[in-house]
Amino acid sequence: MTSPSDPSAPPPSERKPLHVQVVTQPALQGCWAVNISETGIGLIATPSGPEEGPREGEDVEMAFTLPDSRARVQVRGVVRWRHDPLERDEGGVTALGVSFHGFEGADGVKLKRYLLDHQLYVAVVYAEEAELKGLRAALESHVRLRFASSAEDVDTLLGRGDISALLVCGRDEARAVALVERLAMRRAEVDPTGAGPASDLSPRILYCAPAMPTRLVELFNQGKIFRALTPPCEPVALRQAVLQASRELGLRTEQRRAALELERNLLRERAREAPRLAADLGVANEPGFRSPAMRQVLEMVRVAAPHRVAVLLQGETGTGKEVLARVIHRLSDRSGQPLVVQDCGTLTETLLESELFGHVKGAFTGAVADHPGLFVLADGGTIFLDEIENTTPTLQSKLLRVLESGDVRPVGGTQVRRVDVRVIAASNRDLAEEVRAKRFRSDLFYRLNSFIVDLPPLRERPEDVLDLAYYFIAHFNRTLRRSATGLAEDAQQLLRFAPWPGNVRELRNCIERAVLLCNDDEPVCARHLPPSLSSGLEGVRRQVRTGGARSLRERLEQLEKEIIREALESHGGVVRRAAAALEMDPVTLGRRVRRHGLLAKEP
């Protein structure tokens, strides 16, 4: 076989629409081409199962016939990507992208000649002799015309695989209506590519007649007829309509190919992310959550995700609110659209307003160009607003307006844009308490709290701690190229009894540190873990001995207070230094210092 690559050859041609049946080895049932170039081909098929035909990365041999010349091409390629539908429901197809790497004999030359000579083909049906001269004059310099005088001729032309539009002339109204209705119904059932019902890959239909019967008006309104023309047609208008119809088919074909490839990439990425998402949320080993608290969270997520209800996530820092927001988006019908994330606690009011709603050129110093906001970028998808409690009353009122109307106006702008965005908000505080304290607008709170999910802190679900630790050990062994062999008994005790003020994030950091300190093929031991965990275990033992608290929550609260007190004393009462030693966020530590009534110097 010859190679398709030649350093002296001109750049490969762009993809051309091609609707011909393809025979493959390994065999793939119902396989049709949708587009082709010198370097590869796009295929769709209807195999009986996901195991039929070549897999991704495998070689495949193909044979197909080029339209017009009827030249047979045999080529070998490799499957660059393959997408199988999740369910073989109505309209589900398998899509493949194949790169060529060798042709049989001179078949590469045949293909190149076909692509260079390729023009749009239009079938003209039922045209009378008096119409032909005008049609040829208007169209033949831009498209290749094929003529049909019967329904059988139309079927033959469609079988070629390269007809992109049909111009049906309707002076014989009954005959034209019958043909258009049959073509429209055929398109609604199964198109020549085998792509399934409601496919958008069939040639476009243009109807040219003095009047349009009621039945064809219905089909036109349903989108089955691309354009209705009234003779006598101006040559320019006729040419523009035919070219637009023909080129749209190529555009739709490429969009479908790109969408299928993108969907396949998204599914693969989600499959890779699933273990990480599960672990960050506190998922134990298969099949699901070990702790009852997280099982309840998961059930609430499953209920809320498919609906456009606003979700409010509440929980301490490090409990996985952003990860949970990503899970909600992934399980929703917007999963194929953007998910945009913004931390509302990191920017000033002015910058945050510009980031969320955008700005126009000249709106303020430094605004040298128009800037689309995150709500516009998330149109059709989801926006996640983390730490929403840190927004100002002014910004909260503007957020409320977007939530109620969907209207977004950029800073300094006068034009309003309507967006369709699902909002997921998150807070480290109890927003209801913030409303009572008049630090958060009640009207915005009532818009956000349609569905509240409270994420429990890690100390309230100790059943998940060791499973998470083992997951993180495996993760860091892989990413850091280490070989820690598990958890020693003393390390298990420390992890099990630690209060985890930083929650899953803190546990992750502890395990990362421990894996780095471990020797090869050595388990994680207590000496590899931060010293603060050892003092935590000793504090638990003191609490058990003294019996000063009755419930587990009270004991953990007392233990947390003691650990924070010791850290502050060790670092001169400086919150930031104590937070660094405890490997937790300074803002979170400051909040806990105030809650426990501990005096500390401001950092």
ABEGO torsion letter per residue (X at the ends): XBBABBAABBBBBBBBBBBBBBBBOBBBBGBBBABBBAABBBBBBBBABAABEBBBGBBBBBBBBBBGAGBBBBBBBBBABBBBBABBBBGBBBBBBBBBABBBEAAAAAAAAAAAABBBBBBBBGBBAAAAAAAAAAAAAABBBBBBABAAAAAAAAAAGABABBBBBAABAAAAAAAAAAAAAAAABBBAAGAEBGBAABBBBBBBBABBBAAAAAAAAAGABABBBBOBBBAAAAAAAAAAAAAAAAAAAAAAAAAAAAAAAAAAAAAAAAAAAAAAAGBBBOABBABAAAAAAAAAAAAAAABABBBBBBEBBGAGAAAAAAAAAAABAAAABBBBBBBAAABBAAAAAAAAAEBBBGABBGBABBBBBAAAAABGBBBBBBGAAABBAAAAAAAAAAAAAGBBBBBGBABBBBBBBBBBBBBABBAAAAAAAGABBAAAAAAAAABBBBBBBAAABAAAAAAAAAAAAAAAAAAAGBABAEBBAAAAAAAAABAGAAEAAAAAAAAAAAAAABBBGBBBBAAABBAAAAAAAAAAAAAAAAGABABAAAAAAAAAAAAAAAAAAAAGGBAAAAAAAAGBBAAAAAAAAAAAGBBBBBX
